[in-house]
Amino acid sequence: MDKRRFSSKPIAAGSILRRATANALRRRGFGEGEVIARWPDIVGPEMAALTAPEKLQQRRGDVAGAVLHVRVAGAAAVELQHMAPTVLERINGFYGYRAVDRLKLVQGPLPEPEKTREVTERELTGAESASLAAHTAPTESTELREALERLGRRVMSRRGDPPNSGDEGA
Protein backbone atom coordinates (compact mmCIF):
# COMPACT_ATOMS: atom_id res chain seq x y z
CA MET A 1 0.00 0.00 0.00
CA ASP A 2 1.02 3.57 -0.53
CA LYS A 3 2.41 4.81 2.78
CA ARG A 4 2.09 8.47 1.68
CA ARG A 5 -1.66 8.11 1.45
CA PHE A 6 -1.98 7.64 5.19
CA SER A 7 0.77 10.05 6.16
CA SER A 8 -0.20 13.19 8.04
CA LYS A 9 2.29 15.27 6.04
CA PRO A 10 0.94 17.51 3.29
CA ILE A 11 1.56 16.47 -0.31
CA ALA A 12 2.60 18.96 -2.98
CA ALA A 13 -0.16 19.43 -5.54
CA GLY A 14 2.35 19.33 -8.39
CA SER A 15 3.38 15.80 -7.48
CA ILE A 16 -0.13 14.42 -8.02
CA LEU A 17 -1.40 16.83 -10.69
CA ARG A 18 -0.46 14.64 -13.65
CA ARG A 19 -2.32 11.63 -12.18
CA ALA A 20 -5.30 13.77 -11.20
CA THR A 21 -5.76 15.25 -14.69
CA ALA A 22 -4.84 12.16 -16.74
CA ASN A 23 -8.39 10.77 -17.08
CA ALA A 24 -9.94 14.10 -18.02
CA LEU A 25 -7.24 14.75 -20.61
CA ARG A 26 -7.49 11.21 -22.00
CA ARG A 27 -11.24 11.63 -22.51
CA ARG A 28 -10.45 14.70 -24.63
CA GLY A 29 -7.89 12.76 -26.66
CA PHE A 30 -4.83 14.33 -25.11
CA GLY A 31 -2.50 11.62 -23.89
CA GLU A 32 -0.66 14.33 -22.05
CA GLY A 33 -1.54 17.87 -21.12
CA GLU A 34 1.51 19.45 -22.69
CA VAL A 35 -0.33 20.76 -25.76
CA ILE A 36 -2.85 22.53 -23.55
CA ALA A 37 -0.22 23.84 -21.15
CA ARG A 38 2.12 25.00 -23.93
CA TRP A 39 -0.56 26.29 -26.33
CA PRO A 40 0.70 29.91 -26.13
CA ASP A 41 4.22 28.70 -27.03
CA ILE A 42 2.87 26.72 -29.99
CA VAL A 43 0.56 29.29 -31.60
CA GLY A 44 1.88 32.51 -30.09
CA PRO A 45 0.44 34.61 -27.26
CA GLU A 46 -1.84 36.72 -29.49
CA MET A 47 -3.54 33.70 -31.09
CA ALA A 48 -3.61 31.80 -27.78
CA ALA A 49 -5.67 34.63 -26.27
CA LEU A 50 -8.34 34.02 -28.93
CA THR A 51 -8.19 30.21 -29.15
CA ALA A 52 -8.09 27.11 -26.96
CA PRO A 53 -7.47 23.46 -27.89
CA GLU A 54 -10.53 21.40 -27.01
CA LYS A 55 -10.12 17.85 -28.20
CA LEU A 56 -7.70 15.70 -30.17
CA GLN A 57 -9.67 13.15 -32.18
CA GLN A 58 -7.61 10.26 -33.53
CA ARG A 59 -8.62 7.63 -36.03
CA ARG A 60 -8.94 4.15 -34.55
CA GLY A 61 -5.66 2.27 -34.48
CA ASP A 62 -3.75 5.17 -36.04
CA VAL A 63 -1.21 7.17 -34.05
CA ALA A 64 -0.80 9.89 -36.67
CA GLY A 65 -3.42 11.80 -38.61
CA ALA A 66 -5.54 13.25 -35.81
CA VAL A 67 -7.97 16.16 -35.96
CA LEU A 68 -7.44 18.91 -33.39
CA HIS A 69 -10.65 20.67 -32.38
CA VAL A 70 -9.89 24.29 -31.50
CA ARG A 71 -12.38 26.66 -29.87
CA VAL A 72 -12.13 30.09 -31.48
CA ALA A 73 -13.53 33.40 -30.32
CA GLY A 74 -15.53 35.28 -32.95
CA ALA A 75 -13.77 36.61 -36.03
CA ALA A 76 -10.44 35.04 -35.08
CA ALA A 77 -11.67 31.90 -36.87
CA VAL A 78 -10.90 33.47 -40.25
CA GLU A 79 -7.39 34.39 -39.12
CA LEU A 80 -6.77 30.91 -37.69
CA GLN A 81 -8.10 29.34 -40.88
CA HIS A 82 -5.49 31.25 -42.87
CA MET A 83 -2.79 30.34 -40.35
CA ALA A 84 -3.80 26.65 -40.25
CA PRO A 85 -0.79 25.30 -42.19
CA THR A 86 1.61 27.18 -39.91
CA VAL A 87 -0.23 26.09 -36.77
CA LEU A 88 -0.25 22.45 -37.95
CA GLU A 89 3.48 22.66 -38.62
CA ARG A 90 4.11 24.05 -35.12
CA ILE A 91 1.91 21.41 -33.44
CA ASN A 92 3.59 18.58 -35.34
CA GLY A 93 6.98 20.09 -34.54
CA PHE A 94 5.98 20.06 -30.88
CA TYR A 95 5.03 16.38 -31.06
CA GLY A 96 8.03 15.48 -33.18
CA TYR A 97 5.99 13.65 -35.82
CA ARG A 98 2.94 14.27 -38.00
CA ALA A 99 0.43 13.80 -35.18
CA VAL A 100 -2.24 16.24 -36.43
CA ASP A 101 -3.49 16.37 -40.05
CA ARG A 102 -6.08 19.10 -39.76
CA LEU A 103 -7.76 21.59 -37.49
CA LYS A 104 -11.48 21.73 -36.87
CA LEU A 105 -12.53 25.18 -35.75
CA VAL A 106 -15.39 25.48 -33.28
CA GLN A 107 -16.66 29.01 -32.80
CA GLY A 108 -17.84 29.89 -29.34
CA PRO A 109 -16.96 31.64 -26.12
CA LEU A 110 -13.60 30.84 -24.58
CA PRO A 111 -13.16 29.93 -20.94
CA GLU A 112 -12.54 32.92 -18.70
CA PRO A 113 -8.81 33.51 -18.17
CA GLU A 114 -7.56 33.28 -14.62
CA LYS A 115 -7.32 36.64 -12.95
CA THR A 116 -3.89 37.27 -11.58
CA ARG A 117 -3.71 38.66 -8.12
CA GLU A 118 -1.90 41.97 -7.85
CA VAL A 119 0.90 41.76 -5.32
CA THR A 120 1.68 44.91 -3.40
CA GLU A 121 5.23 45.49 -2.30
CA ARG A 122 6.51 47.99 0.22
CA GLU A 123 9.88 49.47 1.04
CA LEU A 124 11.86 47.72 3.77
CA THR A 125 12.54 49.58 6.99
CA GLY A 126 16.10 50.26 8.06
CA ALA A 127 15.84 47.61 10.77
CA GLU A 128 14.59 45.02 8.26
CA SER A 129 17.42 45.82 5.83
CA ALA A 130 20.00 45.58 8.63
CA SER A 131 18.55 42.29 9.84
CA LEU A 132 18.63 40.87 6.32
CA ALA A 133 22.26 41.97 5.84
CA ALA A 134 23.21 40.43 9.19
CA HIS A 135 21.58 37.11 8.28
CA THR A 136 23.32 36.89 4.89
CA ALA A 137 26.72 38.24 6.00
CA PRO A 138 28.19 34.81 6.96
CA THR A 139 27.68 33.56 3.38
CA GLU A 140 31.11 33.42 1.73
CA SER A 141 30.03 33.42 -1.92
CA THR A 142 29.29 36.97 -3.06
CA GLU A 143 26.87 35.81 -5.78
CA LEU A 144 24.96 33.60 -3.36
CA ARG A 145 24.84 36.33 -0.70
CA GLU A 146 23.45 38.85 -3.24
CA ALA A 147 20.87 36.32 -4.46
CA LEU A 148 19.79 35.59 -0.87
CA GLU A 149 19.48 39.32 -0.15
CA ARG A 150 17.32 39.83 -3.27
CA LEU A 151 15.12 36.92 -2.24
CA GLY A 152 14.88 38.17 1.34
CA ARG A 153 14.00 41.70 0.23
CA ARG A 154 11.31 40.33 -2.09
CA VAL A 155 9.76 38.10 0.58
CA MET A 156 9.89 40.74 3.29
CA SER A 157 8.47 43.47 1.03
CA ARG A 158 5.45 41.32 0.16
CA ARG A 159 4.53 40.82 3.77
CA GLY A 160 1.99 43.18 5.26
CA ASP A 161 2.90 46.18 7.33
CA PRO A 162 6.41 46.57 8.73
CA PRO A 163 6.89 45.33 12.28
CA ASN A 164 6.13 47.72 15.13
CA SER A 165 9.05 49.73 16.46
CA GLY A 166 8.72 47.83 19.78
CA ASP A 167 9.52 44.54 18.01
CA GLU A 168 12.96 45.69 16.83
CA GLY A 169 14.70 44.50 19.96
CA ALA A 170 13.28 40.96 19.59
LINURKA-V357040 format. One record per backbone hydrogen bond with DSSP energy under -0.5 kcal/mol. NH is the residue of the N-H (numbers start at 0). CO is the residue of the C=O. E is the energy in kcal/mol with one decimal. If there is no record, write none. Layout:
# LINURKA-V357040
nh	co	e
NH	CO	E
NH	CO	E
This chain:
# LINURKA-V357040
nh	co	e
2	0	-0.7
4	1	-0.6
5	1	-0.6
5	2	-0.8
6	3	-0.8
14	11	-0.9
15	11	-0.6
15	12	-1.0
16	12	-1.1
17	13	-0.5
19	15	-2.3
20	16	-2.1
21	17	-1.0
22	18	-0.5
24	20	-2.5
25	21	-2.5
26	22	-2.1
27	23	-1.0
28	25	-1.5
29	24	-2.2
30	28	-0.8
36	32	-2.7
37	33	-2.8
38	35	-0.9
40	37	-0.7
41	37	-1.8
42	38	-2.6
43	39	-1.5
47	43	-2.3
48	44	-1.3
49	46	-1.0
50	46	-0.8
51	70	-1.8
53	68	-3.3
54	68	-1.3
55	27	-2.9
56	54	-0.6
56	66	-3.1
57	55	-0.7
61	58	-1.9
64	97	-1.1
65	98	-2.7
66	56	-2.8
67	65	-0.5
67	101	-2.2
68	54	-3.4
68	66	-0.6
69	67	-0.5
69	103	-2.7
70	51	-2.9
71	105	-2.6
72	49	-2.5
73	71	-0.6
75	72	-1.8
76	73	-1.5
77	74	-1.0
78	74	-0.8
79	75	-2.7
80	76	-2.2
81	77	-1.8
82	78	-1.7
83	79	-0.6
83	80	-0.6
85	82	-0.5
86	82	-2.6
87	83	-3.0
88	84	-2.0
89	85	-2.2
90	86	-2.7
91	87	-2.6
92	88	-2.0
93	89	-1.9
94	90	-2.2
95	91	-2.3
96	91	-0.8
98	96	-2.4
100	65	-2.8
101	65	-1.3
103	67	-2.7
104	102	-0.5
105	69	-2.9
106	104	-0.5
107	71	-2.2
115	113	-0.5
119	117	-0.5
121	156	-1.4
128	124	-2.4
129	125	-2.4
130	126	-2.4
131	127	-2.4
132	128	-2.4
133	129	-2.4
134	130	-2.1
135	131	-1.8
136	132	-1.4
138	135	-1.6
144	140	-2.5
145	141	-2.6
146	142	-2.1
147	143	-2.6
148	144	-2.3
149	145	-2.3
150	146	-2.4
151	147	-2.9
152	148	-2.8
153	149	-2.3
154	150	-2.6
155	151	-2.8
156	152	-2.3
157	153	-1.1
158	154	-0.7
166	163	-1.6
167	164	-0.8
169	166	-1.4
